[in-house]
């Protein structure tokens, strides 16, 4: 069996799916009639939309800009999907702002239902978009770049991410992976990432995965 290739899409997408599924469950059980009770989930929604917007920017700037020469039509399509998803995210942000300005409980309940519908439509579109990236953009990166080049793209994304935000991404990434996927991830990081990034990733992994699971991953990845 050959060595697994570096993957710029699947790991982060699994994290995003886990984040969206968890947030969706929280949104649909929230009592929006209670402004105080719903404040935290609205703040979390704002943060999640900001994270996804940042992720799209990173793909455009650090991956698609490199991939455009090889598959320009695909890159055009995926960037157009980013624009469409951003428009949906902005519509959700407007619904959140309207909720903050609504005080009558029945009206807040109705606004919360509309917010859930908008969020579900956003998630449906974004899940389809991520699937397309994994089915089409991921093989294109493997066809046109070696693992050193792909690892360099990942490092540029990591360097461009605020440290606190990066740790939040890592927690969702590690929690959403199988053990074998984590071994593949850390084997690739060990061979390509700067020492400070490797140290940050292993630190978050040890906190997120627990002693037993992290110990197994660390041993199998040769860390």
N, C-alpha and C positions, 0 to 999 in steps of 0.2 A: 504494500500500500504506500502511495506517495505521500509526501509531506503536505499537509493542508495549506492552502494559499491564504495570504493575508486578505481580510474581508472588511471593507469599509462600510458595509450596509447592514448585514444581518444582526450583528451584536447590538448596535445602537437602535435598530428598529425593534428588536425584541424588548428593549428597555422602554421604548415609546409605547408599544402596545400594552405592556404591563401597566405603565403609568396611566394611559387612557382608560383601560378597563377598570382600574381601581378608582379613578376619578369619576367615571361614569356611574359606577355603583353608588358612590357617595352622593353625587348630584341627585340621583333619582330617589334617594331616601331622605333628602333634606327638606325640612319644614320651612319653606321660603316665607311663609306668613310671619315667622319670627325673625325679625331683622338681625338680632344679636346672634341667634343660633346659626344663621346662614352666612354670617360674615366670613368665617374661616374658609368655607368651601369656595366662596367667591374669590377670595385672595389666592387660594390654591389654583383655581381656574386661570386667573390672570397670569400667575407664574408659569403654569404649564403652557399656555399659549406663547408666552415669551420664549420659553425653552425651545418649542417647536419652530418658532420663527428664526431663532438663532441657528438651529440645526439646518434649516433650509438655506440660510445664508452661507453656512460653512460648506454645504454641498456645492452650491453655485460657485463660490469663490475658490475652493481648494480642490474640488474633484471635477466638476463639470467643465471648468475652465481648461483643465488639462485633457479632458476626454473629448472636447468638442472637435478637435482635428480629426478624430477617428470616426465618431458617430454623430455628426452635427444634427441630423434630424431628430435623433433620440434625445439629445441634450436640449434642443429647442422645445420638444414636447414636455420633458420633465420640468424645465424651467417655467413653462406656461402653466403646468399643474401647480407649481409652487405659488404662482401669482393667484390662481383661482383659490387655492387653499388659504392664502393670506387674506383674500377678500372675505371668505367665510369666517376666519378668525376675527377680523375686524367687526363683522356683523355680530358675533358673539360678544365682543367687548362692548358694543353699543347696548346690547341687552343687559349686560352686567351693570353698566352705568345707569340704565333706566331703573333697574332694581334698586340701586342705591338711593334713587330719588323717589321711590314709591313707598308709601307708609301704611296705606290701608291694607289689612291682612288679606282680604279676598283678592284685591288687585295684585298683591305680591305673589299669591299662590298662582294666579293666572300667568304672571310674568315668569315665574319659575318653571311652569310647564312649557312656555315658549322657549325658555333658555334650554331646557332639556332637549326639545325637538331640534333646536339649532345645533346643539352639541352633538347629537346623534348623527345629524346629516354631515357635520364636519368630520366626525370619526369615520363614517362610512367612506367618504371621499379619500380621507388620508390613508386608511388601511389599503384601499385599492392602489393608491399612489406608491406606497411603500412596497407592495407586492410587485409592482411593475419595475421599480428600481432593482429589486433583488433578482427578478427574472431576466432583465435586459441590461441594466447598467452594471451590475456586478460581473456578469460574464465578460462584458466589454472591458472592464478594468483588468481582468485577468488576461485577456487577449492582447492588450496593448501596453501593459506595464508589468515590470518585474516586481517581486516582493519588496525590494529595496525602495523602489519608487512609490509603491503603495504605502509602505511604512512611513516614508517621508511626508506624504499627504496627511496621514493620521497625526504625525507629530506637529505639523503646522496647525491643524485643527485644535489639538490639545493646547498648544501655546497660545492660541487666540481665545481660549475660554477662561473666564474668570475662575480662580481656584475654588471658590466656594461653590459655584455652579458646576464646575467639573466634578467635585466630590459628590454632588447630588446626582449627576448623570451616572457616575460609577456605581453608586448604591443601587440604582435601578438596573443597571447593566448586569451587575454580578448576581442580583437576586433573581433575574429572569433567565439565567443560563443553566444548561445541564452541566454536570461536572466535566464531561468530555469537551464541551465547548469552552469551558473556562481554561482547561488545560491547553487547548489549541490557542486561545487568546493570549495566555501568559507566555507560552512558548514563543509566539511571534513577537510579543512586546519585549521579551528578554533579548531577542536577537536584533531588534531594530530601534527600540526607544532609548532616549537619553536616561542616565541613571536616576535623575531626580523624578522623572515621570514614572519610571518603574517603581521607585520607592513610594510615591504617592499612591499608585494603584495597589500595591501589595498592602499598604497600610489600611486602605479602605476595605479591601477584600477580607483582611483578617477580622475587621470589625463587623462586616456584613454577613460573612459566611459562617462564622463560628469556628472553634478550634478544630473539630473533627473534619468538617468538609474542606476548610482551607488547608489543613495539614495534608489531606490527600491530594488536593490540587497542586500544592507547592511541591510535593514529592514527585508527582507525575510530570510536572512541567520543568523539573530540574532547577528550581529556584533555591 
